[in-house]
Amino acid sequence: MYGLYDKEGILRFVDSDKDACIAYAELFELCSTNYCLMDLANDTKKVKFTNLDQNLEESNN
């Protein structure tokens, strides 16, 4: 699985086909310096144990 992230790190598109991600970038006229294509299949173990609620216990002082 591949994910296409914009230059600000926001996930814009996910697909199992690398060429589909590149076609998405071309459709929205994103040049290669404005996006990053990542193979998410190799990162599944890392994502599985990520705590998405890290900021919920932040102090409001």
Backbone atoms as SQL, in Angstrom:
CREATE TABLE atoms (id INTEGER PRIMARY KEY, chain TEXT, resi INTEGER, resn TEXT, atom TEXT, x REAL, y REAL, z REAL);
INSERT INTO atoms VALUES
  (1, 'A', 1, 'MET', 'N', 0.841, -1.170, 0.000),
  (2, 'A', 1, 'MET', 'CA', 0.000, 0.000, 0.000),
  (3, 'A', 1, 'MET', 'C', 0.890, 1.239, 0.000),
  (4, 'A', 2, 'TYR', 'N', 0.504, 2.227, -0.774),
  (5, 'A', 2, 'TYR', 'CA', 1.268, 3.462, -0.881),
  (6, 'A', 2, 'TYR', 'C', 0.422, 4.628, -0.406),
  (7, 'A', 3, 'GLY', 'N', 1.091, 5.589, 0.187),
  (8, 'A', 3, 'GLY', 'CA', 0.432, 6.817, 0.610),
  (9, 'A', 3, 'GLY', 'C', 1.147, 8.005, 0.001),
  (10, 'A', 4, 'LEU', 'N', 0.387, 8.964, -0.470),
  (11, 'A', 4, 'LEU', 'CA', 0.951, 10.176, -1.043),
  (12, 'A', 4, 'LEU', 'C', 0.706, 11.310, -0.060),
  (13, 'A', 5, 'TYR', 'N', 1.784, 11.887, 0.452),
  (14, 'A', 5, 'TYR', 'CA', 1.724, 12.981, 1.421),
  (15, 'A', 5, 'TYR', 'C', 2.123, 14.280, 0.744),
  (16, 'A', 6, 'ASP', 'N', 1.435, 15.372, 1.071),
  (17, 'A', 6, 'ASP', 'CA', 1.840, 16.656, 0.511),
  (18, 'A', 6, 'ASP', 'C', 3.048, 17.185, 1.281),
  (19, 'A', 7, 'LYS', 'N', 3.590, 18.316, 0.832),
  (20, 'A', 7, 'LYS', 'CA', 4.812, 18.850, 1.435),
  (21, 'A', 7, 'LYS', 'C', 4.620, 19.266, 2.887),
  (22, 'A', 8, 'GLU', 'N', 3.366, 19.390, 3.328),
  (23, 'A', 8, 'GLU', 'CA', 3.083, 19.734, 4.717),
  (24, 'A', 8, 'GLU', 'C', 2.853, 18.493, 5.578),
  (25, 'A', 9, 'GLY', 'N', 2.998, 17.304, 4.975),
  (26, 'A', 9, 'GLY', 'CA', 2.870, 16.063, 5.718),
  (27, 'A', 9, 'GLY', 'C', 1.461, 15.537, 5.869),
  (28, 'A', 10, 'ILE', 'N', 0.524, 16.072, 5.105),
  (29, 'A', 10, 'ILE', 'CA', -0.865, 15.618, 5.177),
  (30, 'A', 10, 'ILE', 'C', -1.082, 14.504, 4.160),
  (31, 'A', 11, 'LEU', 'N', -1.644, 13.388, 4.613),
  (32, 'A', 11, 'LEU', 'CA', -1.935, 12.268, 3.725),
  (33, 'A', 11, 'LEU', 'C', -3.054, 12.669, 2.774),
  (34, 'A', 12, 'ARG', 'N', -2.775, 12.613, 1.483),
  (35, 'A', 12, 'ARG', 'CA', -3.745, 13.041, 0.474),
  (36, 'A', 12, 'ARG', 'C', -4.381, 11.874, -0.273),
  (37, 'A', 13, 'PHE', 'N', -3.675, 10.736, -0.402),
  (38, 'A', 13, 'PHE', 'CA', -4.186, 9.634, -1.214),
  (39, 'A', 13, 'PHE', 'C', -3.527, 8.342, -0.784),
  (40, 'A', 14, 'VAL', 'N', -4.301, 7.249, -0.732),
  (41, 'A', 14, 'VAL', 'CA', -3.786, 5.921, -0.403),
  (42, 'A', 14, 'VAL', 'C', -4.297, 4.942, -1.445),
  (43, 'A', 15, 'ASP', 'N', -3.417, 4.074, -1.943),
  (44, 'A', 15, 'ASP', 'CA', -3.805, 3.062, -2.919),
  (45, 'A', 15, 'ASP', 'C', -2.789, 1.940, -2.884),
  (46, 'A', 16, 'SER', 'N', -3.168, 0.785, -3.350),
  (47, 'A', 16, 'SER', 'CA', -2.232, -0.339, -3.391),
  (48, 'A', 16, 'SER', 'C', -1.329, -0.260, -4.618),
  (49, 'A', 17, 'ASP', 'N', -1.642, 0.635, -5.542),
  (50, 'A', 17, 'ASP', 'CA', -0.877, 0.772, -6.776),
  (51, 'A', 17, 'ASP', 'C', -0.072, 2.081, -6.759),
  (52, 'A', 18, 'LYS', 'N', 1.245, 1.952, -6.869),
  (53, 'A', 18, 'LYS', 'CA', 2.131, 3.119, -6.864),
  (54, 'A', 18, 'LYS', 'C', 1.795, 4.078, -8.000),
  (55, 'A', 19, 'ASP', 'N', 1.506, 3.534, -9.183),
  (56, 'A', 19, 'ASP', 'CA', 1.195, 4.376, -10.340),
  (57, 'A', 19, 'ASP', 'C', -0.090, 5.178, -10.139),
  (58, 'A', 20, 'ALA', 'N', -1.046, 4.626, -9.397),
  (59, 'A', 20, 'ALA', 'CA', -2.286, 5.354, -9.117),
  (60, 'A', 20, 'ALA', 'C', -2.003, 6.565, -8.242),
  (61, 'A', 21, 'CYS', 'N', -1.091, 6.421, -7.293),
  (62, 'A', 21, 'CYS', 'CA', -0.719, 7.561, -6.444),
  (63, 'A', 21, 'CYS', 'C', -0.044, 8.655, -7.265),
  (64, 'A', 22, 'ILE', 'N', 0.827, 8.249, -8.164),
  (65, 'A', 22, 'ILE', 'CA', 1.511, 9.221, -9.018),
  (66, 'A', 22, 'ILE', 'C', 0.517, 9.897, -9.952),
  (67, 'A', 23, 'ALA', 'N', -0.451, 9.134, -10.478),
  (68, 'A', 23, 'ALA', 'CA', -1.484, 9.711, -11.344),
  (69, 'A', 23, 'ALA', 'C', -2.330, 10.728, -10.583),
  (70, 'A', 24, 'TYR', 'N', -2.604, 10.452, -9.302),
  (71, 'A', 24, 'TYR', 'CA', -3.342, 11.394, -8.462),
  (72, 'A', 24, 'TYR', 'C', -2.567, 12.698, -8.330),
  (73, 'A', 25, 'ALA', 'N', -1.272, 12.595, -8.082),
  (74, 'A', 25, 'ALA', 'CA', -0.432, 13.788, -7.958),
  (75, 'A', 25, 'ALA', 'C', -0.437, 14.587, -9.251),
  (76, 'A', 26, 'GLU', 'N', -0.363, 13.896, -10.380),
  (77, 'A', 26, 'GLU', 'CA', -0.369, 14.575, -11.676),
  (78, 'A', 26, 'GLU', 'C', -1.722, 15.231, -11.941),
  (79, 'A', 27, 'LEU', 'N', -2.794, 14.575, -11.523),
  (80, 'A', 27, 'LEU', 'CA', -4.138, 15.121, -11.721),
  (81, 'A', 27, 'LEU', 'C', -4.280, 16.476, -11.039),
  (82, 'A', 28, 'PHE', 'N', -3.708, 16.596, -9.855),
  (83, 'A', 28, 'PHE', 'CA', -3.784, 17.856, -9.114),
  (84, 'A', 28, 'PHE', 'C', -2.544, 18.725, -9.312),
  (85, 'A', 29, 'GLU', 'N', -1.769, 18.382, -10.335),
  (86, 'A', 29, 'GLU', 'CA', -0.602, 19.155, -10.751),
  (87, 'A', 29, 'GLU', 'C', 0.396, 19.364, -9.616),
  (88, 'A', 30, 'LEU', 'N', 0.600, 18.315, -8.811),
  (89, 'A', 30, 'LEU', 'CA', 1.627, 18.353, -7.764),
  (90, 'A', 30, 'LEU', 'C', 2.947, 17.906, -8.387),
  (91, 'A', 31, 'CYS', 'N', 3.944, 18.766, -8.349),
  (92, 'A', 31, 'CYS', 'CA', 5.246, 18.356, -8.861),
  (93, 'A', 31, 'CYS', 'C', 5.946, 17.513, -7.792),
  (94, 'A', 32, 'SER', 'N', 6.943, 16.761, -8.189),
  (95, 'A', 32, 'SER', 'CA', 7.577, 15.808, -7.275),
  (96, 'A', 32, 'SER', 'C', 8.241, 16.472, -6.069),
  (97, 'A', 33, 'THR', 'N', 8.481, 17.770, -6.124),
  (98, 'A', 33, 'THR', 'CA', 9.048, 18.452, -4.960),
  (99, 'A', 33, 'THR', 'C', 7.970, 18.826, -3.943),
  (100, 'A', 34, 'ASN', 'N', 6.682, 18.636, -4.306),
  (101, 'A', 34, 'ASN', 'CA', 5.581, 18.995, -3.417),
  (102, 'A', 34, 'ASN', 'C', 4.881, 17.796, -2.784),
  (103, 'A', 35, 'TYR', 'N', 5.375, 16.577, -3.049),
  (104, 'A', 35, 'TYR', 'CA', 4.776, 15.412, -2.418),
  (105, 'A', 35, 'TYR', 'C', 5.821, 14.348, -2.140),
  (106, 'A', 36, 'CYS', 'N', 5.443, 13.427, -1.275),
  (107, 'A', 36, 'CYS', 'CA', 6.292, 12.308, -0.899),
  (108, 'A', 36, 'CYS', 'C', 5.465, 11.036, -1.023),
  (109, 'A', 37, 'LEU', 'N', 5.967, 10.042, -1.720),
  (110, 'A', 37, 'LEU', 'CA', 5.285, 8.767, -1.884),
  (111, 'A', 37, 'LEU', 'C', 5.937, 7.760, -0.952),
  (112, 'A', 38, 'MET', 'N', 5.142, 7.160, -0.060),
  (113, 'A', 38, 'MET', 'CA', 5.699, 6.232, 0.920),
  (114, 'A', 38, 'MET', 'C', 5.044, 4.867, 0.803),
  (115, 'A', 39, 'ASP', 'N', 5.854, 3.818, 0.934),
  (116, 'A', 39, 'ASP', 'CA', 5.362, 2.449, 0.966),
  (117, 'A', 39, 'ASP', 'C', 4.877, 2.178, 2.384),
  (118, 'A', 40, 'LEU', 'N', 3.557, 2.148, 2.575),
  (119, 'A', 40, 'LEU', 'CA', 2.992, 1.989, 3.908),
  (120, 'A', 40, 'LEU', 'C', 2.991, 0.546, 4.379),
  (121, 'A', 41, 'ALA', 'N', 3.138, -0.406, 3.486),
  (122, 'A', 41, 'ALA', 'CA', 3.118, -1.823, 3.872),
  (123, 'A', 41, 'ALA', 'C', 4.265, -2.151, 4.811),
  (124, 'A', 42, 'ASN', 'N', 5.401, -1.511, 4.646),
  (125, 'A', 42, 'ASN', 'CA', 6.549, -1.775, 5.498),
  (126, 'A', 42, 'ASN', 'C', 6.422, -1.108, 6.854),
  (127, 'A', 43, 'ASP', 'N', 5.483, -0.171, 7.005),
  (128, 'A', 43, 'ASP', 'CA', 5.334, 0.577, 8.247),
  (129, 'A', 43, 'ASP', 'C', 4.133, 0.124, 9.072),
  (130, 'A', 44, 'THR', 'N', 3.475, -0.973, 8.717),
  (131, 'A', 44, 'THR', 'CA', 2.253, -1.369, 9.413),
  (132, 'A', 44, 'THR', 'C', 2.506, -1.694, 10.873),
  (133, 'A', 45, 'LYS', 'N', 3.634, -2.281, 11.219),
  (134, 'A', 45, 'LYS', 'CA', 3.921, -2.601, 12.622),
  (135, 'A', 45, 'LYS', 'C', 4.110, -1.326, 13.432),
  (136, 'A', 46, 'LYS', 'N', 4.739, -0.327, 12.849),
  (137, 'A', 46, 'LYS', 'CA', 4.945, 0.942, 13.540),
  (138, 'A', 46, 'LYS', 'C', 3.619, 1.647, 13.773),
  (139, 'A', 47, 'VAL', 'N', 2.752, 1.651, 12.780),
  (140, 'A', 47, 'VAL', 'CA', 1.474, 2.334, 12.878),
  (141, 'A', 47, 'VAL', 'C', 0.565, 1.621, 13.867),
  (142, 'A', 48, 'LYS', 'N', 0.638, 0.305, 13.925),
  (143, 'A', 48, 'LYS', 'CA', -0.223, -0.487, 14.796),
  (144, 'A', 48, 'LYS', 'C', -0.090, -0.095, 16.263),
  (145, 'A', 49, 'PHE', 'N', 1.095, 0.290, 16.690),
  (146, 'A', 49, 'PHE', 'CA', 1.335, 0.597, 18.084),
  (147, 'A', 49, 'PHE', 'C', 1.447, 2.097, 18.363),
  (148, 'A', 50, 'THR', 'N', 1.053, 2.929, 17.425),
  (149, 'A', 50, 'THR', 'CA', 1.105, 4.374, 17.609),
  (150, 'A', 50, 'THR', 'C', -0.032, 4.832, 18.503),
  (151, 'A', 51, 'ASN', 'N', 0.284, 5.657, 19.496),
  (152, 'A', 51, 'ASN', 'CA', -0.727, 6.211, 20.391),
  (153, 'A', 51, 'ASN', 'C', -1.216, 7.523, 19.792),
  (154, 'A', 52, 'LEU', 'N', -2.429, 7.516, 19.250),
  (155, 'A', 52, 'LEU', 'CA', -2.961, 8.703, 18.599),
  (156, 'A', 52, 'LEU', 'C', -3.524, 9.715, 19.591),
  (157, 'A', 53, 'ASP', 'N', -3.639, 9.339, 20.859),
  (158, 'A', 53, 'ASP', 'CA', -4.191, 10.219, 21.884),
  (159, 'A', 53, 'ASP', 'C', -3.115, 10.890, 22.730),
  (160, 'A', 54, 'GLN', 'N', -1.949, 11.116, 22.200),
  (161, 'A', 54, 'GLN', 'CA', -0.846, 11.666, 22.959),
  (162, 'A', 54, 'GLN', 'C', -1.131, 13.064, 23.492),
  (163, 'A', 55, 'ASN', 'N', -1.890, 13.854, 22.776),
  (164, 'A', 55, 'ASN', 'CA', -2.094, 15.246, 23.168),
  (165, 'A', 55, 'ASN', 'C', -3.309, 15.451, 24.063),
  (166, 'A', 56, 'LEU', 'N', -4.035, 14.404, 24.408),
  (167, 'A', 56, 'LEU', 'CA', -5.238, 14.564, 25.190),
  (168, 'A', 56, 'LEU', 'C', -4.955, 14.913, 26.648),
  (169, 'A', 57, 'GLU', 'N', -3.781, 14.574, 27.155),
  (170, 'A', 57, 'GLU', 'CA', -3.460, 14.845, 28.544),
  (171, 'A', 57, 'GLU', 'C', -2.631, 16.109, 28.717),
  (172, 'A', 58, 'GLU', 'N', -2.639, 16.946, 27.733),
  (173, 'A', 58, 'GLU', 'CA', -1.855, 18.181, 27.752),
  (174, 'A', 58, 'GLU', 'C', -2.449, 19.173, 28.737),
  (175, 'A', 59, 'SER', 'N', -1.613, 19.908, 29.413),
  (176, 'A', 59, 'SER', 'CA', -2.052, 20.910, 30.380),
  (177, 'A', 59, 'SER', 'C', -2.566, 22.150, 29.679),
  (178, 'A', 60, 'ASN', 'N', -3.618, 22.736, 30.203),
  (179, 'A', 60, 'ASN', 'CA', -4.194, 23.946, 29.623),
  (180, 'A', 60, 'ASN', 'C', -3.799, 25.206, 30.397),
  (181, 'A', 61, 'ASN', 'N', -2.698, 25.183, 31.110),
  (182, 'A', 61, 'ASN', 'CA', -2.270, 26.340, 31.917),
  (183, 'A', 61, 'ASN', 'C', -1.863, 27.479, 31.056);
